[in-house]
Amino acid sequence: MLFNSLEFIFLFLPLNILIFLQIGKLGNYRFAILFLITTSLFFYAWWNPSYLPLLIFSVIFNYFVGLALNKKTKKYIHKKLTLIIGIIVNLALIVYFKYANFLASTVSDITGINFHLDNIILPLAISFFTFQQISYLVDAYKGEIKE
């Protein structure tokens, strides 16, 4: 389902807005947010459900790194190391999914050794959500977010 598809514009989006607003009118704000998260994950999985665990892992990993960075008692060096590890893990995901085939091909051409990777399909919006999560980690490191 694409953002410009008829099923999204006339079914998925209006139905989700209506349900979200109805839940909000009842005062269940946490449930309304949970509903949006669930439907967002459903929308993401519509394209290729096999990448949903990757997105969920990434969100949970960054959430816990953000919590660790937000602790007031952490020493500066520990916070910086936690931030660096968080950024490295996020960038490793992008490097693998976007550049692994290119890197394997380049190494094969240079060394003459045949490296073969199966065709890696790029997960939908991996750059967007990865860089969003890196900016979240940097904000947590600077103390600009609240729990």
C-alpha positions in Angstrom: 0.0 0.0 0.0 1.4 3.3 -1.0 0.6 6.8 0.3 -1.0 7.7 -3.0 -3.0 4.5 -3.4 -6.7 4.6 -3.4 -6.9 2.0 -0.5 -4.7 4.2 1.6 -6.4 7.5 0.8 -10.0 6.4 1.0 -9.9 3.5 3.5 -6.8 3.2 5.6 -6.1 6.9 6.4 -9.7 8.0 7.1 -10.5 4.9 9.2 -7.4 5.4 11.3 -8.0 9.1 11.8 -11.6 8.4 12.8 -10.7 5.7 15.3 -7.8 7.7 16.7 -10.0 10.7 17.3 -12.7 8.6 18.9 -10.2 7.0 21.3 -8.9 10.5 22.1 -12.4 11.8 22.8 -12.7 9.0 25.4 -9.5 10.3 27.1 -7.5 7.2 26.5 -4.4 9.0 25.1 -2.0 6.2 25.8 -4.3 3.8 24.0 -4.7 6.2 21.1 -0.9 6.4 20.8 -0.7 2.6 21.0 -3.3 2.4 18.2 -1.3 4.7 16.0 1.9 2.7 16.6 0.1 -0.6 15.8 -1.4 0.7 12.6 1.9 2.3 11.6 3.6 -1.0 12.0 0.8 -2.7 10.0 1.3 -0.1 7.2 5.0 -0.7 7.2 4.6 -4.4 7.1 2.1 -4.2 4.3 5.0 -3.7 1.8 7.2 -6.5 3.1 6.4 -8.1 6.5 9.9 -9.7 6.8 11.4 -6.3 7.6 9.0 -5.6 10.5 11.3 -7.3 13.0 14.2 -5.1 11.8 12.1 -1.9 12.4 10.9 -3.2 15.8 14.5 -4.1 16.9 15.8 -0.7 15.8 13.1 1.2 17.7 13.5 -0.9 20.9 17.3 -0.7 20.7 17.3 3.0 20.3 14.7 3.5 23.1 16.9 1.7 25.6 20.0 3.5 24.4 18.1 6.7 24.8 17.1 5.8 28.3 20.7 5.0 29.2 21.8 8.4 27.7 19.1 10.3 29.6 20.2 9.1 33.0 21.6 11.9 35.1 24.1 9.8 37.0 26.1 8.5 34.1 29.6 9.7 33.7 30.5 11.8 30.7 32.8 9.1 29.2 30.1 6.4 29.6 27.5 8.6 28.0 29.7 9.4 25.1 30.6 5.7 24.6 26.9 4.8 24.8 26.1 7.4 22.1 29.0 6.2 19.9 27.8 2.6 20.1 24.2 3.6 19.4 25.3 5.5 16.3 27.5 2.7 15.1 24.7 0.1 15.4 22.3 2.4 13.5 24.9 3.2 10.7 25.8 -0.5 10.5 22.2 -1.3 9.5 22.3 1.3 6.7 25.7 0.1 5.5 24.5 -3.5 5.4 21.2 -2.9 3.6 22.3 -0.1 1.3 26.0 -0.9 0.6 26.8 -4.5 1.3 26.3 -5.7 -2.3 28.3 -2.7 -3.6 31.1 -3.4 -1.1 31.2 -7.1 -1.9 31.3 -6.3 -5.6 34.1 -3.8 -5.1 36.2 -6.2 -2.9 35.7 -9.0 -5.5 36.8 -6.7 -8.3 39.9 -5.5 -6.4 41.0 -8.8 -5.0 39.8 -11.2 -7.6 38.1 -13.3 -4.9 34.5 -13.9 -5.7 32.3 -12.6 -2.8 28.7 -13.3 -3.4 25.8 -12.0 -1.4 22.2 -12.8 -2.1 20.3 -9.8 -3.4 19.6 -7.6 -0.4 16.3 -5.8 -0.7 16.4 -2.4 0.8 13.9 -2.0 3.6 11.3 0.7 3.1 12.4 4.1 4.6 15.5 2.7 6.4 17.5 5.9 6.0 14.6 8.0 7.3 14.0 6.0 10.4 17.6 5.4 11.1 18.6 9.1 10.9 15.5 10.0 13.0 16.7 7.6 15.6 20.3 8.9 15.5 18.9 12.4 16.1 16.9 11.1 19.0 20.1 9.6 20.5 22.0 12.9 20.1 19.1 14.7 21.7 19.1 12.2 24.6 22.8 12.7 25.0 22.4 16.5 25.2 19.6 16.1 27.7 17.0 17.7 25.4 14.4 14.9 25.8 12.2 13.9 28.7 11.2 10.4 29.6 
